[in-house]
């Protein structure tokens, strides 16, 4: 006798938004911190941003779906998002040079030589 089963693949919009935010948040941390900021402070900032963003997306999903806010889902999502953020930083943004480049934005090091000379026509 064969068992009849259905396979359902349903990904909510909140999960997709949170995954995209988790990929981008390391760049935001790099933009608002400097090279002199301790790594522990950057990690805490990244964790805090992940907790806030997952909380907001979980709140929006619960309000939009007319369901209760699930605290357990929020905490598990925050941990997963932090893991995605850390992996994307070390696996994508740091090796490609995007994170170090963003940390130089606005620093004195980036403008040590002054503005680039104007080209005359």
C-alpha positions as CSV (number, residue, x, y, z in Angstrom):
1,X,0.0,0.0,0.0
2,X,1.4,3.4,-1.0
3,X,1.1,6.3,1.4
4,X,-0.3,9.4,-0.1
5,X,1.5,12.5,1.1
6,X,1.6,16.0,-0.1
7,X,4.7,18.2,0.0
8,X,4.0,21.8,0.5
9,X,6.6,24.5,0.0
10,X,5.3,27.8,1.4
11,X,7.8,30.6,2.3
12,X,6.3,33.7,3.8
13,X,7.3,37.1,2.7
14,X,8.6,37.8,6.2
15,X,11.2,35.1,6.0
16,X,12.4,36.4,2.6
17,X,12.6,40.0,3.9
18,X,14.5,38.8,7.0
19,X,17.0,36.8,5.0
20,X,17.7,39.7,2.8
21,X,18.1,42.0,5.8
22,X,20.5,39.5,7.4
23,X,22.7,39.6,4.3
24,X,22.7,43.5,4.3
25,X,23.1,44.2,8.0
26,X,26.9,43.5,8.1
27,X,27.3,46.2,5.5
28,X,25.3,48.6,7.7
29,X,27.5,47.8,10.7
30,X,30.6,48.4,8.6
31,X,29.2,51.7,7.5
32,X,28.4,53.1,11.0
33,X,31.6,51.8,12.7
34,X,35.3,52.5,12.1
35,X,38.3,50.3,11.9
36,X,39.1,51.3,15.5
37,X,35.8,49.9,16.8
38,X,36.4,46.7,18.8
39,X,35.2,43.5,17.1
40,X,33.1,42.7,20.2
41,X,31.2,46.0,19.8
42,X,30.6,45.3,16.1
43,X,29.3,41.8,17.0
44,X,27.0,43.2,19.6
45,X,25.7,45.9,17.2
46,X,25.1,43.2,14.6
47,X,23.3,41.0,17.1
48,X,21.1,44.0,18.3
49,X,20.2,44.9,14.7
50,X,19.3,41.4,14.0
51,X,17.1,41.2,17.1
52,X,15.3,44.4,16.2
53,X,14.8,43.5,12.5
54,X,13.5,40.0,13.3
55,X,11.2,41.4,15.9
56,X,9.8,44.0,13.5
57,X,9.3,41.5,10.7
58,X,7.7,39.0,13.1
59,X,5.4,41.7,14.4
60,X,4.4,42.8,10.9
61,X,3.8,39.2,9.9
62,X,1.6,38.5,13.0
63,X,-0.4,41.8,12.5
64,X,-0.8,41.1,8.8
65,X,-1.9,37.5,9.4
66,X,-4.1,38.2,12.3
67,X,-2.1,35.8,14.5
68,X,-0.5,36.1,17.9
69,X,3.1,37.3,18.1
70,X,5.3,34.2,18.5
71,X,8.2,34.9,20.9
72,X,9.8,31.5,20.3
73,X,9.8,32.1,16.5
74,X,11.2,35.5,17.0
75,X,14.2,34.2,19.1
76,X,14.9,31.4,16.7
77,X,14.7,33.7,13.7
78,X,17.0,36.2,15.5
79,X,19.7,33.5,16.1
80,X,19.4,32.2,12.5
81,X,19.6,35.8,11.1
82,X,22.7,36.5,13.2
83,X,24.3,33.3,11.9
84,X,23.4,34.3,8.3
85,X,24.9,37.8,8.9
86,X,28.1,36.5,10.4
87,X,28.5,33.9,7.5
88,X,27.8,36.6,4.9
89,X,30.3,38.9,6.4
90,X,33.1,36.3,6.6
91,X,32.2,34.5,3.4
92,X,31.1,37.3,1.1
93,X,31.6,40.9,2.2
94,X,35.0,40.6,3.8
95,X,36.7,38.6,1.0
96,X,35.3,40.8,-1.7
97,X,36.5,44.0,0.1
98,X,33.0,45.5,0.4
99,X,33.1,45.6,4.2
100,X,36.5,47.2,4.6
101,X,35.6,49.7,1.9
102,X,32.5,50.8,3.7
103,X,34.4,51.2,7.0
104,X,36.7,53.7,5.2
105,X,33.7,55.8,4.1
106,X,33.7,59.0,6.1
107,X,37.0,58.3,7.8
108,X,39.9,60.7,7.7
109,X,42.0,57.9,6.1
110,X,39.7,58.0,3.0
111,X,40.2,61.7,2.7
112,X,43.8,62.0,3.7
113,X,44.9,63.2,0.3
114,X,42.1,65.7,-0.1
115,X,39.4,65.7,-2.8
116,X,40.4,64.5,-6.2
117,X,41.5,67.2,-8.6
118,X,39.0,68.6,-11.0
119,X,39.5,67.8,-14.6
120,X,39.4,70.7,-17.0
121,X,37.6,70.2,-20.3
